[in-house]
Amino acid sequence: MKPMGTVYLVGAGPGDPGLLTVRGAELMRRADALVCDATVHPDLLHLARPDAERIWLARAPAAEPPSRTAAIALMVARASAGQCVVRLSSGDSYVFGSCGDEAEALARAGIPFEVVPGVLPVAGDAVAQRSKLNWFERRPLFGRRVVVTRAAHQIPSLKRPLAELGADVLEVPCIRIGPTPNRRELVDALGGLGEYDWLVFTSANGVHAFFDYFFKAFEDVRSLGALRLAAVGPGTAAALEALHLKVDVVPKEALGSAVAKALGAYESMENLKVLLMRAQKANPDLPRALSGLGAIVDDIACYQTLPETGDATGDAARLLAEGAEWATFTSGSTVDSFHARFDLPGLLARFPRMRLASIGPETTKALAALGLTPALEAREHTIDGLVKALALGARHP
């Protein structure tokens, strides 16, 4: 027989996910089941394990929300089965929630419980200073739901700055990065690195994938020899610079055609050998433009972009049920995979307030192929540029 579980009555704080106590966060990571007030910030649930059961007291769109009596019965049942249960209330569970009644009910049922206080909102004399103290409500994206569609391992770099601007971020990864299906071509290219004049990357994913293979074949970065390096934009260049490599060419605009122009301006490309490392399915414009400059181009796939359909956080279901103010796209592949999964024009018809944000022209092209125009395109085609554009778009809708 399993030992009895415990119910933890946790106060979630005044609203901002960053104001949850350390003890509360620790318990959420351990929880097998969570019972949450509707007013709890949904980002807090990202702390929980993907397999943890989530029970909303007044939020489930597909069914009637459980009554408080039913919620207590659920907590008793889960704890009786040996589970760790977190009951999450806004503010402090005693002051603003029904912690007292629930604690009494748990005690009567013989269920072990612990009360974990939450950070209290401002009170007393501080209420008069609310307009000065509620800085988090004045952030440009406060209360706006923003969908992030890039690969799961890349989401934090976009989610973090959006959350700091007050956004309610939905994690809906639509792509994942897989190994190249043409490993033989890549191995041959690595073996012949000394034959090339230029090594060109069009994404940070390409940099990471290439050097993952490179360092399995070579012990030292000096094995690159006299290769010159080009990157499509600052994000890709930063991935190379993190390896202490000097990037010789970065165009002002993060476009494949701009890379070719920048290379042509750097030196004559006539009969120079170029190794282009990128995704399996990629825009043909860059190798075509380089060939037009007289270069001899080997376009090699060092990774492939695959569709992602999982919903570890439950945010995809929430998107379908509640919509969002913004959907962000950072590549053509995120557009294509999102559309294949959700029917993007159909989703926009269901939620007319939802607008699209594109990181740059190549991504905008993919949206245009669906007959869609983004409400904004980042001037600087980087994650930072996209965040700045969203902040500006929120201030001037």
Secondary structure, DSSP 8 states (H G I E B T S, - for coil): -----EEEEEE-BSS-GGGS-HHHHHHHHH-SEEEE-TTS-GGGGGGS-TTSEEEESS--TTS----HHHHHHHHHHHHHTT-EEEEEESB-TTTTSSHHHHHHHHHHTT--EEEE-------GGGGGGHHHH-GGGGSTTTT-EEEE-S-GGGHHHHHHHHHHTT-EEEE---EEEEE-S-HHHHHHHHHTGGG-SEEEESSHHHHHHHHHHHHHH-SSGGGGTT-EEEESSHHHHHHHHTTT---SB--SS--HHHHHHHHHHHS--TT-EEEEEEESS--THHHHHHHHTT-EEEEEEEEEEEE----TTSHHHHHHHH--SEEEE-SHHHHHHHHHHH-HHHHHHH-TT-EEEESSHHHHHHHHTTT---SEE-SS-SHHHHHHHHHHHHH--
